[in-house]
């Protein structure tokens, strides 16, 4: 799309604003043209102008200056805006849509009157995300009432795999799950303050609260995110070690490692929604449970350690959307039983929190690990 076409589109939009009455098809044609203009921009890395847009000089946006210069300035902020939107919405297509909507609003605004473009865009994206979070409730109710295969498909749909991998690495899957359970205003306040260091006097107008009330929103969210284990630290460390080994064996399809972790009389119980139609809801014995666990291994790449009702467990969350939760009964260094929770009502009742960093504990030497010269091996179990 050339510069002349862009000028025509912008002029048409200006005419619509001035006349306030226009044929509906003209509006559709104009928006289609704008969409074609925006497609290359969506595919560009942050900070790079759109190819072929160099001839667009002289096009103005709401009296705010050259559209090409404005586009370059926006692209410089795109990465930060996407990071903000993904932490508010998760690694879904909605996050990309929120960023693109911010560009459309900027292109129609008088950019010349924006003193701090980064802060202006951050505010716009935050408000868009807040509206999207508020609109999720009805969709979530519909999804919860859908059959299990539909919920699995929905959880696996959307999002950019590359961006999701980066976000999971930076933020953590468990944190995304817990953030998704916060009230919309709590999530926005927490993300802006705790993750992006935005002061509460700037958060307040976004969430439509006073600064004091905005601070309380973030505090409540922080309390829910951090949680509190019910067991002493040494017990939590032991649970973590065993559950983490279970997850590693599941991901690797290591039947022998699973048999070492499972007690001989282990019992696995699962909600019907977590199993193929007609499968047994209860399985007993180490071999049968281990073989069934290998089936779970296909979903284990979406799993992460978390506090589940105060104990170490697992959450399975494609794109940060909770699909399953696993709770464990750990006796000694083995798993005596575990449950796979998939029923939406049960999932909503769970108290989920992020599992903190594993402490470094003095332990007996682990077979195969070197012993430090001055004493027993010291190791840290990563989250």
RAVENJO-V509476 format. One record per residue. RES is the residue in one letter. SS is DSSP state (h for helix, s for strand, l for the rest). PSI is psi in whole degrees, 0 to 359 (999 if undefined). D_CENTER is the distance of its C-alpha to the mean C-alpha in Angstrom with 1 decimal. Layout:
BEGIN
[[RES,SS,PSI,D_CENTER] [RES,SS,PSI,D_CENTER]]
END
This chain:
BEGIN
[[X,l,124,34.7] [X,l,176,37.3] [X,h,321,37.7] [X,h,320,40.3] [X,h,319,37.9] [X,h,318,35.3] [X,h,316,38.1] [X,h,318,39.1] [X,h,312,35.6] [X,h,318,35.3] [X,h,321,38.8] [X,h,317,38.1] [X,h,318,35.2] [X,h,322,37.5] [X,h,321,40.2] [X,h,316,37.9] [X,h,322,37.1] [X,h,318,40.9] [X,h,331,42.3] [X,l,4,39.6] [X,l,125,41.2] [X,l,155,40.7] [X,l,136,40.8] [X,h,324,37.5] [X,h,327,37.8] [X,h,320,38.2] [X,h,315,34.9] [X,h,316,33.2] [X,h,319,34.9] [X,h,316,33.9] [X,h,325,30.2] [X,h,320,30.5] [X,h,317,32.1] [X,h,323,29.5] [X,h,319,26.8] [X,h,324,28.9] [X,h,326,29.1] [X,h,338,25.4] [X,h,312,24.5] [X,h,325,25.7] [X,h,323,23.7] [X,h,335,20.4] [X,l,358,21.4] [X,l,144,22.5] [X,l,153,21.0] [X,l,140,20.3] [X,l,358,23.7] [X,l,134,25.9] [X,l,163,27.9] [X,l,130,28.1] [X,l,140,31.0] [X,l,0,34.0] [X,l,2,33.2] [X,h,338,35.8] [X,h,8,38.4] [X,h,13,36.6] [X,l,142,38.2] [X,l,345,39.7] [X,l,131,37.2] [X,s,152,36.2] [X,l,102,33.2] [X,l,31,34.5] [X,l,12,37.1] [X,l,4,34.5] [X,l,190,35.7] [X,s,126,35.3] [X,h,328,32.3] [X,h,314,32.2] [X,h,319,32.0] [X,h,320,29.4] [X,h,319,27.2] [X,h,318,27.6] [X,h,321,26.6] [X,h,316,23.5] [X,h,329,22.5] [X,h,336,22.9] [X,h,351,20.2] [X,h,316,17.8] [X,h,315,15.9] [X,h,322,15.4] [X,h,320,14.5] [X,h,319,11.9] [X,h,318,10.3] [X,h,311,10.7] [X,h,322,9.4] [X,h,328,6.1] [X,h,335,5.8] [X,h,326,7.4] [X,h,347,6.2] [X,l,170,2.8] [X,l,65,4.9] [X,l,172,7.6] [X,h,336,11.2] [X,h,325,11.0] [X,h,317,9.7] [X,h,321,12.7] [X,h,322,14.9] [X,h,319,14.4] [X,h,317,15.5] [X,h,323,18.3] [X,h,324,19.4] [X,h,321,19.8] [X,h,316,22.1] [X,h,320,24.1] [X,h,322,24.6] [X,h,319,25.7] [X,h,340,28.1] [X,h,355,29.7] [X,l,170,30.0] [X,l,88,32.8] [X,h,338,31.0] [X,h,340,34.2] [X,h,3,33.7] [X,l,110,30.3] [X,l,320,31.2] [X,l,97,27.8] [X,h,318,25.7] [X,h,315,22.6] [X,h,322,22.6] [X,h,312,23.5] [X,h,321,20.6] [X,h,320,18.1] [X,h,316,19.7] [X,h,312,19.7] [X,h,320,16.0] [X,h,318,15.2] [X,h,322,17.6] [X,h,315,16.4] [X,h,320,12.8] [X,h,317,14.7] [X,h,319,16.8] [X,h,321,14.0] [X,h,321,12.5] [X,h,331,16.1] [X,h,352,16.8] [X,h,336,14.2] [X,h,311,16.5] [X,h,318,19.2] [X,h,324,17.1] [X,h,322,15.5] [X,h,319,19.1] [X,h,319,20.2] [X,h,319,17.7] [X,h,329,18.6] [X,l,355,22.2] [X,l,158,21.9] [X,l,157,23.2] [X,h,315,21.1] [X,h,324,21.3] [X,h,322,20.0] [X,h,323,16.9] [X,h,315,16.4] [X,h,318,16.9] [X,h,317,14.5] [X,h,329,11.7] [X,h,355,12.7] [X,l,150,13.3] [X,l,171,12.0] [X,l,160,9.9] [X,l,117,11.5] [X,h,320,12.0] [X,h,313,13.1] [X,h,325,10.5] [X,h,316,7.8] [X,h,318,10.3] [X,h,317,10.8] [X,h,317,7.3] [X,h,320,7.4] [X,h,322,10.9] [X,h,320,10.7] [X,h,317,8.2] [X,l,135,8.3] [X,h,321,6.8] [X,h,321,8.8] [X,h,320,7.7] [X,h,321,4.2] [X,h,314,6.8] [X,h,319,9.3] [X,h,324,7.8] [X,l,346,7.5] [X,l,356,11.2] [X,l,156,12.4] [X,l,150,14.8] [X,h,311,13.8] [X,h,325,16.2] [X,h,316,15.2] [X,h,315,11.6] [X,h,314,13.1] [X,h,317,15.9] [X,h,312,14.0] [X,h,314,11.7] [X,h,315,14.8] [X,h,307,17.2] [X,h,330,15.7] [X,h,336,13.4] [X,l,5,15.6] [X,l,36,18.9] [X,l,130,19.8] [X,l,155,22.9] [X,h,334,23.1] [X,h,339,25.9] [X,h,335,23.7] [X,h,325,20.8] [X,h,308,23.4] [X,h,335,24.3] [X,h,316,20.7] [X,h,5,20.1] [X,l,48,23.9] [X,l,171,24.9] [X,l,162,27.3] [X,h,322,26.2] [X,h,316,27.2] [X,h,323,25.2] [X,h,321,22.1] [X,h,321,22.6] [X,h,323,22.9] [X,h,312,19.6] [X,h,323,17.8] [X,h,317,20.1] [X,h,318,19.3] [X,h,318,15.5] [X,h,320,16.4] [X,h,319,18.7] [X,h,322,16.2] [X,h,316,13.6] [X,h,322,16.6] [X,l,190,18.5] [X,l,118,21.9] [X,l,147,23.1] [X,l,338,26.2] [X,l,162,28.1] [X,l,160,29.7] [X,h,318,28.1] [X,h,322,30.3] [X,h,319,29.3] [X,h,318,25.5] [X,h,320,26.1] [X,h,315,28.1] [X,h,316,25.5] [X,h,316,22.9] [X,h,316,25.3] [X,h,316,26.1] [X,h,322,22.7] [X,h,321,21.4] [X,h,322,24.5] [X,h,315,23.9] [X,h,318,20.5] [X,h,316,22.2] [X,h,322,25.1] [X,h,315,23.0] [X,h,324,21.2] [X,h,356,24.6] [X,l,33,26.5] [X,l,93,28.9] [X,h,320,31.1] [X,h,318,33.5] [X,h,322,30.8] [X,h,318,29.6] [X,h,327,33.2] [X,h,330,33.6] [X,h,332,30.7] [X,s,136,31.7] [X,s,151,34.6] [X,s,323,37.5] [X,s,29,37.2] [X,s,148,33.4] [X,s,130,32.1] [X,s,125,28.8] [X,s,145,28.1] [X,s,147,25.5] [X,l,150,24.8] [X,h,326,26.2] [X,h,342,22.9] [X,h,353,21.8] [X,l,158,25.1] [X,l,154,27.1] [X,l,130,29.7] [X,l,354,32.6] [X,l,151,31.2] [X,l,137,32.4] [X,l,342,30.3] [X,s,134,31.8] [X,s,137,32.7] [X,s,149,35.0] [X,l,140,36.1] [X,h,315,34.5] [X,h,313,35.2] [X,h,318,34.0] [X,h,319,30.8] [X,h,318,30.1] [X,h,320,30.8] [X,h,327,28.4] [X,h,328,25.7] [X,h,332,26.0] [X,h,319,24.9] [X,h,333,21.7] [X,l,333,21.4] [X,l,331,20.2] [X,l,351,16.9] [X,h,340,16.9] [X,h,343,15.0] [X,h,11,11.8] [X,s,155,13.1] [X,s,150,12.7] [X,s,145,15.2] [X,s,165,14.7] [X,s,121,17.3] [X,s,110,18.1] [X,l,41,20.9] [X,l,358,21.9] [X,s,162,22.3] [X,s,127,20.6] [X,s,196,18.8] [X,s,146,16.1] [X,s,138,13.0] [X,s,116,12.4] [X,l,86,9.0] [X,h,132,8.9] [X,h,26,5.9] [X,h,6,4.2] [X,l,122,7.2] [X,l,124,10.1] [X,l,317,13.1] [X,s,157,15.4] [X,s,142,16.4] [X,s,128,19.3] [X,s,146,21.8] [X,s,147,24.6] [X,s,112,28.2] [X,s,125,29.2] [X,s,116,32.9] [X,l,236,34.1] [X,l,21,32.2] [X,s,160,31.7] [X,s,118,29.6] [X,s,340,31.9] [X,s,158,29.4] [X,s,155,25.9] [X,s,142,24.4] [X,s,112,21.7] [X,s,122,20.4] [X,l,346,19.1] [X,l,127,20.9] [X,h,322,18.7] [X,h,316,21.1] [X,h,320,21.1] [X,h,319,17.3] [X,h,331,17.3] [X,h,347,20.1] [X,l,144,18.5] [X,l,106,18.1] [X,s,141,14.9] [X,s,163,14.4] [X,l,135,13.4] [X,l,123,16.3] [X,l,174,18.1] [X,l,142,19.7] [X,l,133,22.4] [X,l,157,25.9] [X,l,117,28.6] [X,s,147,31.2] [X,s,125,34.8] [X,l,167,35.1] [X,l,148,37.7] [X,l,140,37.6] [X,l,133,35.4] [X,l,130,37.4] [X,l,349,36.9] [X,l,141,35.6] [X,l,149,38.0] [X,l,134,39.4] [X,l,148,39.5] [X,l,324,43.1] [X,l,4,43.2] [X,l,200,41.8] [X,l,159,39.1] [X,l,145,36.0] [X,s,131,33.0] [X,s,154,29.5] [X,l,130,26.0] [X,l,118,23.4] [X,l,155,20.1] [X,l,999,16.8]]
END
